[in-house]
């Protein structure tokens, strides 16, 4: 129950952060439909996105939501030796054993999890900075071209 609450809280934060996206999508939708009608988009990428192949399972290891939930579970419960009642398992296992076997988690991977989350944020910050630099160059060229 507590793990479910942790998962829901992580998802809530993600959904809350995504609440800024719909206004952008509403504006971009008309552009998308116009470009699709002009034949600028192929249906192939949309079809491929529907049937994600097995070799894409690696994404789970860098997915920020999965990493946050993993980090929360392991950091909070990965070293607790108290017993827990689990349906179908007798004798009652320790919380540490259950977290390691049910979630395939290790306390040693907390550093890697933190590194993945920091790298993910740094990647998007870098992409934002690059985009801003490119946008400034384009705006500067437009202003010089208008003169």
C-alpha positions in Angstrom: 0.0 0.0 0.0 2.8 2.4 0.8 4.7 1.5 -2.4 1.5 2.2 -4.3 1.2 5.6 -2.6 4.8 6.3 -3.6 4.1 5.3 -7.2 1.0 7.5 -7.3 2.8 10.5 -5.9 5.6 10.2 -8.5 3.0 9.9 -11.2 1.1 12.9 -9.8 4.2 15.0 -9.9 4.7 14.0 -13.5 1.1 14.7 -14.5 1.2 18.0 -12.7 4.4 19.0 -14.6 2.7 18.0 -17.9 -0.2 20.3 -17.3 1.7 23.0 -19.2 1.7 20.9 -22.3 -2.0 21.1 -23.5 -1.9 24.8 -24.4 1.2 24.1 -26.6 -0.4 21.1 -28.2 -3.6 23.0 -28.9 -1.6 25.6 -30.9 0.6 23.1 -32.6 -2.3 20.8 -33.6 -3.5 23.0 -36.5 0.0 23.2 -37.8 0.3 19.4 -37.6 -2.9 18.8 -39.5 -1.9 21.3 -42.2 1.5 19.7 -42.7 0.0 16.2 -42.7 -2.6 17.2 -45.3 0.3 18.6 -47.4 1.9 15.2 -47.3 4.8 16.1 -45.1 4.3 13.2 -42.6 4.3 9.5 -43.2 2.0 7.1 -41.4 4.9 4.7 -40.8 6.3 6.3 -37.6 2.8 6.3 -36.1 2.4 2.6 -36.9 5.8 1.7 -35.5 5.1 3.6 -32.3 2.0 1.4 -31.7 3.8 -2.0 -31.6 6.9 -1.3 -29.4 9.3 -4.2 -30.0 10.9 -6.2 -27.2 14.3 -4.7 -27.8 12.9 -1.4 -26.5 12.7 -2.8 -23.0 16.0 -1.1 -22.2 14.1 2.1 -22.0 12.7 1.0 -18.6 16.2 1.3 -17.2 16.5 5.0 -18.2 12.8 6.0 -17.8 12.7 8.8 -15.1 9.4 7.6 -13.6 10.7 4.0 -13.2 14.0 5.3 -11.8 12.2 7.6 -9.3 9.9 4.8 -8.1 12.9 2.4 -7.9 15.0 4.9 -6.0 12.2 5.6 -3.5 11.4 2.0 -2.9 15.1 1.0 -2.4 16.0 4.0 -0.4 13.1 3.7 2.0 12.7 -0.1 2.3 15.9 -1.7 0.9 17.7 -2.0 4.3 14.8 -2.9 6.6 15.1 -6.3 8.2 11.6 -6.5 9.8 9.3 -9.2 8.5 6.2 -8.6 6.3 3.2 -10.7 5.5 3.1 -11.6 1.8 0.3 -13.6 0.3 1.6 -17.0 -0.8 5.0 -16.8 0.9 5.7 -18.7 4.1 7.6 -18.1 6.4 7.2 -14.3 6.5 10.1 -12.7 4.5 12.0 -9.7 5.6 11.1 -6.4 3.9 14.7 -6.3 2.5 14.3 -9.7 1.0 10.9 -8.9 -0.5 12.1 -5.7 -2.1 15.2 -7.4 -3.6 13.2 -10.4 -5.0 10.0 -8.7 -6.0 11.4 -5.6 -7.5 14.8 -7.0 -8.5 16.4 -4.2 -6.7 19.7 -3.8 -5.0 20.7 -1.1 -2.5 24.0 -0.7 -4.5 22.2 0.8 -7.5 21.0 4.0 -5.7 24.0 5.9 -7.1 23.3 4.7 -10.6 19.7 5.7 -10.2 20.6 9.1 -9.0 23.1 9.5 -11.9 20.4 8.5 -14.4 17.9 11.1 -13.0 20.5 13.8 -13.0 21.7 12.9 -16.5 18.1 13.0 -17.8 17.5 16.5 -16.3 20.9 17.7 -17.6 20.2 16.4 -21.1 16.9 18.3 -21.3 18.5 21.4 -19.9 21.3 21.2 -22.5 18.7 20.7 -25.3 16.9 23.8 -24.0 20.1 25.8 -24.0 21.1 24.7 -27.5 17.6 25.5 -28.8 17.7 28.9 -27.2 21.0 29.6 -28.9 19.8 28.5 -32.3 16.6 30.5 -31.9 18.6 33.7 -31.0 20.8 33.2 -34.1 17.7 32.8 -36.3 16.1 35.9 -34.8 19.3 37.9 -35.2 19.5 36.8 -38.9 15.9 37.8 -39.4 16.5 41.2 -37.9 19.6 41.8 -40.1 17.8 40.5 -43.1 14.9 42.9 -42.6 17.3 45.9 -42.5 
